[in-house]
């Protein structure tokens, strides 16, 4: 159940939230770092 929820969140994140994979993480603003961290957290929970 939990894993399915996180997999659904990953799909929603990919569709809605912007991707920052081409940018240098040190040059991102605070809100961009927060989005990047959230996306990473959801992805790791979906893969566990």
mmCIF entry with sequence, helices, sheets and N, C-alpha, C, O atoms, coordinates in Angstrom:
data_MODEL
# 
_entry.id   MODEL 
# 
_entity.id                         1 
_entity.type                       polymer 
_entity.pdbx_number_of_molecules   1 
# 
_entity_poly.entity_id                      1 
_entity_poly.type                           'polypeptide(L)' 
_entity_poly.nstd_linkage                   no 
_entity_poly.nstd_monomer                   no 
_entity_poly.pdbx_seq_one_letter_code       
;(UNK)(UNK)(UNK)(UNK)(UNK)(UNK)(UNK)(UNK)(UNK)(UNK)(UNK)(UNK)(UNK)(UNK)(UNK)(UNK)
(UNK)(UNK)(UNK)(UNK)(UNK)(UNK)(UNK)(UNK)(UNK)(UNK)(UNK)(UNK)(UNK)(UNK)(UNK)(UNK)
(UNK)(UNK)(UNK)(UNK)(UNK)(UNK)(UNK)(UNK)(UNK)(UNK)(UNK)(UNK)(UNK)(UNK)(UNK)(UNK)
;
_entity_poly.pdbx_seq_one_letter_code_can   XXXXXXXXXXXXXXXXXXXXXXXXXXXXXXXXXXXXXXXXXXXXXXXX 
_entity_poly.pdbx_strand_id                 A 
# 
loop_
_entity_poly_seq.entity_id 
_entity_poly_seq.num 
_entity_poly_seq.mon_id 
_entity_poly_seq.hetero 
1 1  UNK n 
1 2  UNK n 
1 3  UNK n 
1 4  UNK n 
1 5  UNK n 
1 6  UNK n 
1 7  UNK n 
1 8  UNK n 
1 9  UNK n 
1 10 UNK n 
1 11 UNK n 
1 12 UNK n 
1 13 UNK n 
1 14 UNK n 
1 15 UNK n 
1 16 UNK n 
1 17 UNK n 
1 18 UNK n 
1 19 UNK n 
1 20 UNK n 
1 21 UNK n 
1 22 UNK n 
1 23 UNK n 
1 24 UNK n 
1 25 UNK n 
1 26 UNK n 
1 27 UNK n 
1 28 UNK n 
1 29 UNK n 
1 30 UNK n 
1 31 UNK n 
1 32 UNK n 
1 33 UNK n 
1 34 UNK n 
1 35 UNK n 
1 36 UNK n 
1 37 UNK n 
1 38 UNK n 
1 39 UNK n 
1 40 UNK n 
1 41 UNK n 
1 42 UNK n 
1 43 UNK n 
1 44 UNK n 
1 45 UNK n 
1 46 UNK n 
1 47 UNK n 
1 48 UNK n 
# 
_struct_asym.id          A 
_struct_asym.entity_id   1 
# 
loop_
_struct_conf.conf_type_id 
_struct_conf.id 
_struct_conf.pdbx_PDB_helix_id 
_struct_conf.beg_label_comp_id 
_struct_conf.beg_label_asym_id 
_struct_conf.beg_label_seq_id 
_struct_conf.pdbx_beg_PDB_ins_code 
_struct_conf.end_label_comp_id 
_struct_conf.end_label_asym_id 
_struct_conf.end_label_seq_id 
_struct_conf.pdbx_end_PDB_ins_code 
_struct_conf.beg_auth_comp_id 
_struct_conf.beg_auth_asym_id 
_struct_conf.beg_auth_seq_id 
_struct_conf.end_auth_comp_id 
_struct_conf.end_auth_asym_id 
_struct_conf.end_auth_seq_id 
_struct_conf.pdbx_PDB_helix_class 
_struct_conf.details 
_struct_conf.pdbx_PDB_helix_length 
HELX_P HELX_P1 AA1 UNK A 2  ? UNK A 16 ? UNK A 2  UNK A 16 1 ? 15 
HELX_P HELX_P2 AA2 UNK A 25 ? UNK A 27 ? UNK A 25 UNK A 27 5 ? 3  
HELX_P HELX_P3 AA3 UNK A 30 ? UNK A 47 ? UNK A 30 UNK A 47 1 ? 18 
# 
_struct_conf_type.id          HELX_P 
_struct_conf_type.criteria    ? 
_struct_conf_type.reference   ? 
# 
loop_
_atom_site.group_PDB 
_atom_site.id 
_atom_site.type_symbol 
_atom_site.label_atom_id 
_atom_site.label_alt_id 
_atom_site.label_comp_id 
_atom_site.label_asym_id 
_atom_site.label_entity_id 
_atom_site.label_seq_id 
_atom_site.pdbx_PDB_ins_code 
_atom_site.Cartn_x 
_atom_site.Cartn_y 
_atom_site.Cartn_z 
_atom_site.occupancy 
_atom_site.B_iso_or_equiv 
_atom_site.pdbx_formal_charge 
_atom_site.auth_seq_id 
_atom_site.auth_comp_id 
_atom_site.auth_asym_id 
_atom_site.auth_atom_id 
_atom_site.pdbx_PDB_model_num 
ATOM 1   N N  . UNK A 1 1  ? 0.837  -1.197 0.000   1.00 0.00 ? 1  UNK A N  1 
ATOM 2   C CA . UNK A 1 1  ? 0.000  0.000  0.000   1.00 0.00 ? 1  UNK A CA 1 
ATOM 3   C C  . UNK A 1 1  ? 0.875  1.251  0.000   1.00 0.00 ? 1  UNK A C  1 
ATOM 4   O O  . UNK A 1 1  ? 0.685  2.149  -0.820  1.00 0.00 ? 1  UNK A O  1 
ATOM 5   N N  . UNK A 1 2  ? 1.836  1.304  0.927   1.00 0.00 ? 2  UNK A N  1 
ATOM 6   C CA . UNK A 1 2  ? 2.693  2.469  1.039   1.00 0.00 ? 2  UNK A CA 1 
ATOM 7   C C  . UNK A 1 2  ? 3.550  2.643  -0.218  1.00 0.00 ? 2  UNK A C  1 
ATOM 8   O O  . UNK A 1 2  ? 3.730  3.754  -0.717  1.00 0.00 ? 2  UNK A O  1 
ATOM 9   N N  . UNK A 1 3  ? 4.074  1.521  -0.715  1.00 0.00 ? 3  UNK A N  1 
ATOM 10  C CA . UNK A 1 3  ? 4.922  1.569  -1.898  1.00 0.00 ? 3  UNK A CA 1 
ATOM 11  C C  . UNK A 1 3  ? 4.130  2.040  -3.114  1.00 0.00 ? 3  UNK A C  1 
ATOM 12  O O  . UNK A 1 3  ? 4.641  2.808  -3.928  1.00 0.00 ? 3  UNK A O  1 
ATOM 13  N N  . UNK A 1 4  ? 2.900  1.588  -3.239  1.00 0.00 ? 4  UNK A N  1 
ATOM 14  C CA . UNK A 1 4  ? 2.051  2.002  -4.358  1.00 0.00 ? 4  UNK A CA 1 
ATOM 15  C C  . UNK A 1 4  ? 1.749  3.500  -4.285  1.00 0.00 ? 4  UNK A C  1 
ATOM 16  O O  . UNK A 1 4  ? 1.687  4.177  -5.312  1.00 0.00 ? 4  UNK A O  1 
ATOM 17  N N  . UNK A 1 5  ? 1.565  4.006  -3.080  1.00 0.00 ? 5  UNK A N  1 
ATOM 18  C CA . UNK A 1 5  ? 1.318  5.437  -2.895  1.00 0.00 ? 5  UNK A CA 1 
ATOM 19  C C  . UNK A 1 5  ? 2.515  6.255  -3.363  1.00 0.00 ? 5  UNK A C  1 
ATOM 20  O O  . UNK A 1 5  ? 2.356  7.256  -4.062  1.00 0.00 ? 5  UNK A O  1 
ATOM 21  N N  . UNK A 1 6  ? 3.716  5.825  -2.975  1.00 0.00 ? 6  UNK A N  1 
ATOM 22  C CA . UNK A 1 6  ? 4.912  6.563  -3.372  1.00 0.00 ? 6  UNK A CA 1 
ATOM 23  C C  . UNK A 1 6  ? 5.172  6.446  -4.874  1.00 0.00 ? 6  UNK A C  1 
ATOM 24  O O  . UNK A 1 6  ? 5.668  7.393  -5.484  1.00 0.00 ? 6  UNK A O  1 
ATOM 25  N N  . UNK A 1 7  ? 4.849  5.311  -5.476  1.00 0.00 ? 7  UNK A N  1 
ATOM 26  C CA . UNK A 1 7  ? 5.003  5.178  -6.927  1.00 0.00 ? 7  UNK A CA 1 
ATOM 27  C C  . UNK A 1 7  ? 4.053  6.122  -7.652  1.00 0.00 ? 7  UNK A C  1 
ATOM 28  O O  . UNK A 1 7  ? 4.409  6.699  -8.679  1.00 0.00 ? 7  UNK A O  1 
ATOM 29  N N  . UNK A 1 8  ? 2.853  6.278  -7.123  1.00 0.00 ? 8  UNK A N  1 
ATOM 30  C CA . UNK A 1 8  ? 1.904  7.224  -7.711  1.00 0.00 ? 8  UNK A CA 1 
ATOM 31  C C  . UNK A 1 8  ? 2.409  8.658  -7.549  1.00 0.00 ? 8  UNK A C  1 
ATOM 32  O O  . UNK A 1 8  ? 2.271  9.474  -8.460  1.00 0.00 ? 8  UNK A O  1 
ATOM 33  N N  . UNK A 1 9  ? 2.993  8.961  -6.391  1.00 0.00 ? 9  UNK A N  1 
ATOM 34  C CA . UNK A 1 9  ? 3.556  10.296 -6.166  1.00 0.00 ? 9  UNK A CA 1 
ATOM 35  C C  . UNK A 1 9  ? 4.698  10.589 -7.134  1.00 0.00 ? 9  UNK A C  1 
ATOM 36  O O  . UNK A 1 9  ? 4.834  11.717 -7.607  1.00 0.00 ? 9  UNK A O  1 
ATOM 37  N N  . UNK A 1 10 ? 5.513  9.591  -7.429  1.00 0.00 ? 10 UNK A N  1 
ATOM 38  C CA . UNK A 1 10 ? 6.612  9.773  -8.381  1.00 0.00 ? 10 UNK A CA 1 
ATOM 39  C C  . UNK A 1 10 ? 6.059  10.130 -9.756  1.00 0.00 ? 10 UNK A C  1 
ATOM 40  O O  . UNK A 1 10 ? 6.591  11.016 -10.424 1.00 0.00 ? 10 UNK A O  1 
ATOM 41  N N  . UNK A 1 11 ? 5.009  9.458  -10.180 1.00 0.00 ? 11 UNK A N  1 
ATOM 42  C CA . UNK A 1 11 ? 4.410  9.760  -11.485 1.00 0.00 ? 11 UNK A CA 1 
ATOM 43  C C  . UNK A 1 11 ? 3.825  11.167 -11.514 1.00 0.00 ? 11 UNK A C  1 
ATOM 44  O O  . UNK A 1 11 ? 3.953  11.881 -12.508 1.00 0.00 ? 11 UNK A O  1 
ATOM 45  N N  . UNK A 1 12 ? 3.183  11.557 -10.418 1.00 0.00 ? 12 UNK A N  1 
ATOM 46  C CA . UNK A 1 12 ? 2.621  12.911 -10.334 1.00 0.00 ? 12 UNK A CA 1 
ATOM 47  C C  . UNK A 1 12 ? 3.736  13.947 -10.348 1.00 0.00 ? 12 UNK A C  1 
ATOM 48  O O  . UNK A 1 12 ? 3.629  14.968 -11.027 1.00 0.00 ? 12 UNK A O  1 
ATOM 49  N N  . UNK A 1 13 ? 4.808  13.689 -9.599  1.00 0.00 ? 13 UNK A N  1 
ATOM 50  C CA . UNK A 1 13 ? 5.939  14.618 -9.554  1.00 0.00 ? 13 UNK A CA 1 
ATOM 51  C C  . UNK A 1 13 ? 6.570  14.787 -10.928 1.00 0.00 ? 13 UNK A C  1 
ATOM 52  O O  . UNK A 1 13 ? 6.923  15.901 -11.317 1.00 0.00 ? 13 UNK A O  1 
ATOM 53  N N  . UNK A 1 14 ? 6.714  13.694 -11.662 1.00 0.00 ? 14 UNK A N  1 
ATOM 54  C CA . UNK A 1 14 ? 7.310  13.782 -12.997 1.00 0.00 ? 14 UNK A CA 1 
ATOM 55  C C  . UNK A 1 14 ? 6.440  14.592 -13.943 1.00 0.00 ? 14 UNK A C  1 
ATOM 56  O O  . UNK A 1 14 ? 6.954  15.271 -14.832 1.00 0.00 ? 14 UNK A O  1 
ATOM 57  N N  . UNK A 1 15 ? 5.149  14.528 -13.762 1.00 0.00 ? 15 UNK A N  1 
ATOM 58  C CA . UNK A 1 15 ? 4.242  15.256 -14.647 1.00 0.00 ? 15 UNK A CA 1 
ATOM 59  C C  . UNK A 1 15 ? 4.120  16.730 -14.276 1.00 0.00 ? 15 UNK A C  1 
ATOM 60  O O  . UNK A 1 15 ? 3.991  17.581 -15.156 1.00 0.00 ? 15 UNK A O  1 
ATOM 61  N N  . UNK A 1 16 ? 4.159  17.037 -12.984 1.00 0.00 ? 16 UNK A N  1 
ATOM 62  C CA . UNK A 1 16 ? 3.855  18.396 -12.533 1.00 0.00 ? 16 UNK A CA 1 
ATOM 63  C C  . UNK A 1 16 ? 5.098  19.217 -12.198 1.00 0.00 ? 16 UNK A C  1 
ATOM 64  O O  . UNK A 1 16 ? 5.264  20.336 -12.685 1.00 0.00 ? 16 UNK A O  1 
ATOM 65  N N  . UNK A 1 17 ? 5.961  18.658 -11.369 1.00 0.00 ? 17 UNK A N  1 
ATOM 66  C CA . UNK A 1 17 ? 7.102  19.430 -10.877 1.00 0.00 ? 17 UNK A CA 1 
ATOM 67  C C  . UNK A 1 17 ? 8.215  19.512 -11.921 1.00 0.00 ? 17 UNK A C  1 
ATOM 68  O O  . UNK A 1 17 ? 8.418  18.578 -12.697 1.00 0.00 ? 17 UNK A O  1 
ATOM 69  N N  . UNK A 1 18 ? 8.935  20.640 -11.933 1.00 0.00 ? 18 UNK A N  1 
ATOM 70  C CA . UNK A 1 18 ? 10.028 20.781 -12.897 1.00 0.00 ? 18 UNK A CA 1 
ATOM 71  C C  . UNK A 1 18 ? 11.210 19.896 -12.527 1.00 0.00 ? 18 UNK A C  1 
ATOM 72  O O  . UNK A 1 18 ? 11.415 19.573 -11.357 1.00 0.00 ? 18 UNK A O  1 
ATOM 73  N N  . UNK A 1 19 ? 11.978 19.509 -13.526 1.00 0.00 ? 19 UNK A N  1 
ATOM 74  C CA . UNK A 1 19 ? 13.171 18.699 -13.296 1.00 0.00 ? 19 UNK A CA 1 
ATOM 75  C C  . UNK A 1 19 ? 14.407 19.587 -13.257 1.00 0.00 ? 19 UNK A C  1 
ATOM 76  O O  . UNK A 1 19 ? 14.543 20.504 -14.067 1.00 0.00 ? 19 UNK A O  1 
ATOM 77  N N  . UNK A 1 20 ? 15.293 19.320 -12.331 1.00 0.00 ? 20 UNK A N  1 
ATOM 78  C CA . UNK A 1 20 ? 16.513 20.116 -12.184 1.00 0.00 ? 20 UNK A CA 1 
ATOM 79  C C  . UNK A 1 20 ? 17.755 19.262 -12.393 1.00 0.00 ? 20 UNK A C  1 
ATOM 80  O O  . UNK A 1 20 ? 18.818 19.588 -11.865 1.00 0.00 ? 20 UNK A O  1 
ATOM 81  N N  . UNK A 1 21 ? 17.643 18.179 -13.151 1.00 0.00 ? 21 UNK A N  1 
ATOM 82  C CA . UNK A 1 21 ? 18.752 17.254 -13.280 1.00 0.00 ? 21 UNK A CA 1 
ATOM 83  C C  . UNK A 1 21 ? 19.883 17.802 -14.149 1.00 0.00 ? 21 UNK A C  1 
ATOM 84  O O  . UNK A 1 21 ? 21.000 17.289 -14.078 1.00 0.00 ? 21 UNK A O  1 
ATOM 85  N N  . UNK A 1 22 ? 19.631 18.819 -14.959 1.00 0.00 ? 22 UNK A N  1 
ATOM 86  C CA . UNK A 1 22 ? 20.675 19.379 -15.817 1.00 0.00 ? 22 UNK A CA 1 
ATOM 87  C C  . UNK A 1 22 ? 21.398 20.553 -15.164 1.00 0.00 ? 22 UNK A C  1 
ATOM 88  O O  . UNK A 1 22 ? 22.391 21.050 -15.695 1.00 0.00 ? 22 UNK A O  1 
ATOM 89  N N  . UNK A 1 23 ? 20.900 20.992 -14.015 1.00 0.00 ? 23 UNK A N  1 
ATOM 90  C CA . UNK A 1 23 ? 21.494 22.145 -13.356 1.00 0.00 ? 23 UNK A CA 1 
ATOM 91  C C  . UNK A 1 23 ? 22.421 21.706 -12.233 1.00 0.00 ? 23 UNK A C  1 
ATOM 92  O O  . UNK A 1 23 ? 22.278 20.618 -11.675 1.00 0.00 ? 23 UNK A O  1 
ATOM 93  N N  . UNK A 1 24 ? 23.373 22.574 -11.914 1.00 0.00 ? 24 UNK A N  1 
ATOM 94  C CA . UNK A 1 24 ? 24.286 22.325 -10.809 1.00 0.00 ? 24 UNK A CA 1 
ATOM 95  C C  . UNK A 1 24 ? 23.531 22.540 -9.500  1.00 0.00 ? 24 UNK A C  1 
ATOM 96  O O  . UNK A 1 24 ? 22.971 23.618 -9.297  1.00 0.00 ? 24 UNK A O  1 
ATOM 97  N N  . UNK A 1 25 ? 23.496 21.544 -8.601  1.00 0.00 ? 25 UNK A N  1 
ATOM 98  C CA . UNK A 1 25 ? 22.748 21.694 -7.343  1.00 0.00 ? 25 UNK A CA 1 
ATOM 99  C C  . UNK A 1 25 ? 23.232 22.855 -6.475  1.00 0.00 ? 25 UNK A C  1 
ATOM 100 O O  . UNK A 1 25 ? 22.454 23.405 -5.696  1.00 0.00 ? 25 UNK A O  1 
ATOM 101 N N  . UNK A 1 26 ? 24.493 23.231 -6.596  1.00 0.00 ? 26 UNK A N  1 
ATOM 102 C CA . UNK A 1 26 ? 25.010 24.340 -5.790  1.00 0.00 ? 26 UNK A CA 1 
ATOM 103 C C  . UNK A 1 26 ? 24.467 25.689 -6.243  1.00 0.00 ? 26 UNK A C  1 
ATOM 104 O O  . UNK A 1 26 ? 24.477 26.650 -5.474  1.00 0.00 ? 26 UNK A O  1 
ATOM 105 N N  . UNK A 1 27 ? 23.998 25.770 -7.476  1.00 0.00 ? 27 UNK A N  1 
ATOM 106 C CA . UNK A 1 27 ? 23.505 27.041 -8.011  1.00 0.00 ? 27 UNK A CA 1 
ATOM 107 C C  . UNK A 1 27 ? 21.991 27.179 -7.930  1.00 0.00 ? 27 UNK A C  1 
ATOM 108 O O  . UNK A 1 27 ? 21.439 28.178 -8.393  1.00 0.00 ? 27 UNK A O  1 
ATOM 109 N N  . UNK A 1 28 ? 21.312 26.198 -7.351  1.00 0.00 ? 28 UNK A N  1 
ATOM 110 C CA . UNK A 1 28 ? 19.860 26.261 -7.232  1.00 0.00 ? 28 UNK A CA 1 
ATOM 111 C C  . UNK A 1 28 ? 19.452 27.168 -6.077  1.00 0.00 ? 28 UNK A C  1 
ATOM 112 O O  . UNK A 1 28 ? 20.190 27.320 -5.103  1.00 0.00 ? 28 UNK A O  1 
ATOM 113 N N  . UNK A 1 29 ? 18.272 27.766 -6.197  1.00 0.00 ? 29 UNK A N  1 
ATOM 114 C CA . UNK A 1 29 ? 17.741 28.577 -5.099  1.00 0.00 ? 29 UNK A CA 1 
ATOM 115 C C  . UNK A 1 29 ? 17.190 27.650 -4.015  1.00 0.00 ? 29 UNK A C  1 
ATOM 116 O O  . UNK A 1 29 ? 17.147 26.432 -4.186  1.00 0.00 ? 29 UNK A O  1 
ATOM 117 N N  . UNK A 1 30 ? 16.774 28.239 -2.910  1.00 0.00 ? 30 UNK A N  1 
ATOM 118 C CA . UNK A 1 30 ? 16.288 27.433 -1.780  1.00 0.00 ? 30 UNK A CA 1 
ATOM 119 C C  . UNK A 1 30 ? 15.052 26.627 -2.143  1.00 0.00 ? 30 UNK A C  1 
ATOM 120 O O  . UNK A 1 30 ? 14.959 25.452 -1.788  1.00 0.00 ? 30 UNK A O  1 
ATOM 121 N N  . UNK A 1 31 ? 14.099 27.234 -2.843  1.00 0.00 ? 31 UNK A N  1 
ATOM 122 C CA . UNK A 1 31 ? 12.873 26.495 -3.184  1.00 0.00 ? 31 UNK A CA 1 
ATOM 123 C C  . UNK A 1 31 ? 13.159 25.408 -4.203  1.00 0.00 ? 31 UNK A C  1 
ATOM 124 O O  . UNK A 1 31 ? 12.513 24.360 -4.182  1.00 0.00 ? 31 UNK A O  1 
ATOM 125 N N  . UNK A 1 32 ? 14.129 25.639 -5.109  1.00 0.00 ? 32 UNK A N  1 
ATOM 126 C CA . UNK A 1 32 ? 14.496 24.602 -6.068  1.00 0.00 ? 32 UNK A CA 1 
ATOM 127 C C  . UNK A 1 32 ? 15.171 23.420 -5.366  1.00 0.00 ? 32 UNK A C  1 
ATOM 128 O O  . UNK A 1 32 ? 14.949 22.266 -5.731  1.00 0.00 ? 32 UNK A O  1 
ATOM 129 N N  . UNK A 1 33 ? 15.993 23.718 -4.360  1.00 0.00 ? 33 UNK A N  1 
ATOM 130 C CA . UNK A 1 33 ? 16.620 22.649 -3.573  1.00 0.00 ? 33 UNK A CA 1 
ATOM 131 C C  . UNK A 1 33 ? 15.576 21.867 -2.787  1.00 0.00 ? 33 UNK A C  1 
ATOM 132 O O  . UNK A 1 33 ? 15.691 20.652 -2.628  1.00 0.00 ? 33 UNK A O  1 
ATOM 133 N N  . UNK A 1 34 ? 14.561 22.564 -2.298  1.00 0.00 ? 34 UNK A N  1 
ATOM 134 C CA . UNK A 1 34 ? 13.489 21.886 -1.561  1.00 0.00 ? 34 UNK A CA 1 
ATOM 135 C C  . UNK A 1 34 ? 12.720 20.937 -2.479  1.00 0.00 ? 34 UNK A C  1 
ATOM 136 O O  . UNK A 1 34 ? 12.403 19.816 -2.082  1.00 0.00 ? 34 UNK A O  1 
ATOM 137 N N  . UNK A 1 35 ? 12.421 21.370 -3.691  1.00 0.00 ? 35 UNK A N  1 
ATOM 138 C CA . UNK A 1 35 ? 11.727 20.509 -4.651  1.00 0.00 ? 35 UNK A CA 1 
ATOM 139 C C  . UNK A 1 35 ? 12.601 19.314 -5.016  1.00 0.00 ? 35 UNK A C  1 
ATOM 140 O O  . UNK A 1 35 ? 12.116 18.185 -5.089  1.00 0.00 ? 35 UNK A O  1 
ATOM 141 N N  . UNK A 1 36 ? 13.878 19.560 -5.243  1.00 0.00 ? 36 UNK A N  1 
ATOM 142 C CA . UNK A 1 36 ? 14.804 18.480 -5.576  1.00 0.00 ? 36 UNK A CA 1 
ATOM 143 C C  . UNK A 1 36 ? 14.894 17.465 -4.446  1.00 0.00 ? 36 UNK A C  1 
ATOM 144 O O  . UNK A 1 36 ? 14.895 16.259 -4.694  1.00 0.00 ? 36 UNK A O  1 
ATOM 145 N N  . UNK A 1 37 ? 14.969 17.942 -3.205  1.00 0.00 ? 37 UNK A N  1 
ATOM 146 C CA . UNK A 1 37 ? 15.016 17.049 -2.049  1.00 0.00 ? 37 UNK A CA 1 
ATOM 147 C C  . UNK A 1 37 ? 13.737 16.253 -1.884  1.00 0.00 ? 37 UNK A C  1 
ATOM 148 O O  . UNK A 1 37 ? 13.779 15.066 -1.562  1.00 0.00 ? 37 UNK A O  1 
ATOM 149 N N  . UNK A 1 38 ? 12.608 16.891 -2.099  1.00 0.00 ? 38 UNK A N  1 
ATOM 150 C CA . UNK A 1 38 ? 11.318 16.200 -2.004  1.00 0.00 ? 38 UNK A CA 1 
ATOM 151 C C  . UNK A 1 38 ? 11.209 15.107 -3.057  1.00 0.00 ? 38 UNK A C  1 
ATOM 152 O O  . UNK A 1 38 ? 10.782 13.991 -2.761  1.00 0.00 ? 38 UNK A O  1 
ATOM 153 N N  . UNK A 1 39 ? 11.596 15.431 -4.290  1.00 0.00 ? 39 UNK A N  1 
ATOM 154 C CA . UNK A 1 39 ? 11.535 14.433 -5.366  1.00 0.00 ? 39 UNK A CA 1 
ATOM 155 C C  . UNK A 1 39 ? 12.451 13.257 -5.067  1.00 0.00 ? 39 UNK A C  1 
ATOM 156 O O  . UNK A 1 39 ? 12.089 12.108 -5.322  1.00 0.00 ? 39 UNK A O  1 
ATOM 157 N N  . UNK A 1 40 ? 13.636 13.533 -4.530  1.00 0.00 ? 40 UNK A N  1 
ATOM 158 C CA . UNK A 1 40 ? 14.576 12.463 -4.182  1.00 0.00 ? 40 UNK A CA 1 
ATOM 159 C C  . UNK A 1 40 ? 14.008 11.597 -3.063  1.00 0.00 ? 40 UNK A C  1 
ATOM 160 O O  . UNK A 1 40 ? 14.102 10.371 -3.119  1.00 0.00 ? 40 UNK A O  1 
ATOM 161 N N  . UNK A 1 41 ? 13.420 12.225 -2.048  1.00 0.00 ? 41 UNK A N  1 
ATOM 162 C CA . UNK A 1 41 ? 12.848 11.488 -0.916  1.00 0.00 ? 41 UNK A CA 1 
ATOM 163 C C  . UNK A 1 41 ? 11.724 10.564 -1.379  1.00 0.00 ? 41 UNK A C  1 
ATOM 164 O O  . UNK A 1 41 ? 11.669 9.404  -0.971  1.00 0.00 ? 41 UNK A O  1 
ATOM 165 N N  . UNK A 1 42 ? 10.837 11.066 -2.220  1.00 0.00 ? 42 UNK A N  1 
ATOM 166 C CA . UNK A 1 42 ? 9.724  10.253 -2.721  1.00 0.00 ? 42 UNK A CA 1 
ATOM 167 C C  . UNK A 1 42 ? 10.254 9.104  -3.575  1.00 0.00 ? 42 UNK A C  1 
ATOM 168 O O  . UNK A 1 42 ? 9.763  7.979  -3.479  1.00 0.00 ? 42 UNK A O  1 
ATOM 169 N N  . UNK A 1 43 ? 11.251 9.384  -4.407  1.00 0.00 ? 43 UNK A N  1 
ATOM 170 C CA . UNK A 1 43 ? 11.810 8.339  -5.266  1.00 0.00 ? 43 UNK A CA 1 
ATOM 171 C C  . UNK A 1 43 ? 12.450 7.223  -4.446  1.00 0.00 ? 43 UNK A C  1 
ATOM 172 O O  . UNK A 1 43 ? 12.265 6.046  -4.756  1.00 0.00 ? 43 UNK A O  1 
ATOM 173 N N  . UNK A 1 44 ? 13.202 7.579  -3.405  1.00 0.00 ? 44 UNK A N  1 
ATOM 174 C CA . UNK A 1 44 ? 13.839 6.541  -2.588  1.00 0.00 ? 44 UNK A CA 1 
ATOM 175 C C  . UNK A 1 44 ? 12.807 5.722  -1.830  1.00 0.00 ? 44 UNK A C  1 
ATOM 176 O O  . UNK A 1 44 ? 12.991 4.519  -1.649  1.00 0.00 ? 44 UNK A O  1 
ATOM 177 N N  . UNK A 1 45 ? 11.731 6.346  -1.387  1.00 0.00 ? 45 UNK A N  1 
ATOM 178 C CA . UNK A 1 45 ? 10.662 5.600  -0.706  1.00 0.00 ? 45 UNK A CA 1 
ATOM 179 C C  . UNK A 1 45 ? 9.947  4.663  -1.676  1.00 0.00 ? 45 UNK A C  1 
ATOM 180 O O  . UNK A 1 45 ? 9.523  3.576  -1.284  1.00 0.00 ? 45 UNK A O  1 
ATOM 181 N N  . UNK A 1 46 ? 9.811  5.069  -2.931  1.00 0.00 ? 46 UNK A N  1 
ATOM 182 C CA . UNK A 1 46 ? 9.138  4.233  -3.924  1.00 0.00 ? 46 UNK A CA 1 
ATOM 183 C C  . UNK A 1 46 ? 9.995  3.031  -4.308  1.00 0.00 ? 46 UNK A C  1 
ATOM 184 O O  . UNK A 1 46 ? 9.461  1.982  -4.669  1.00 0.00 ? 46 UNK A O  1 
ATOM 185 N N  . UNK A 1 47 ? 11.308 3.170  -4.235  1.00 0.00 ? 47 UNK A N  1 
ATOM 186 C CA . UNK A 1 47 ? 12.204 2.083  -4.627  1.00 0.00 ? 47 UNK A CA 1 
ATOM 187 C C  . UNK A 1 47 ? 12.464 1.080  -3.509  1.00 0.00 ? 47 UNK A C  1 
ATOM 188 O O  . UNK A 1 47 ? 12.899 -0.039 -3.782  1.00 0.00 ? 47 UNK A O  1 
ATOM 189 N N  . UNK A 1 48 ? 12.214 1.449  -2.279  1.00 0.00 ? 48 UNK A N  1 
ATOM 190 C CA . UNK A 1 48 ? 12.464 0.536  -1.143  1.00 0.00 ? 48 UNK A CA 1 
ATOM 191 C C  . UNK A 1 48 ? 11.514 -0.622 -1.118  1.00 0.00 ? 48 UNK A C  1 
ATOM 192 O O  . UNK A 1 48 ? 11.598 -1.469 -0.229  1.00 0.00 ? 48 UNK A O  1 
# 
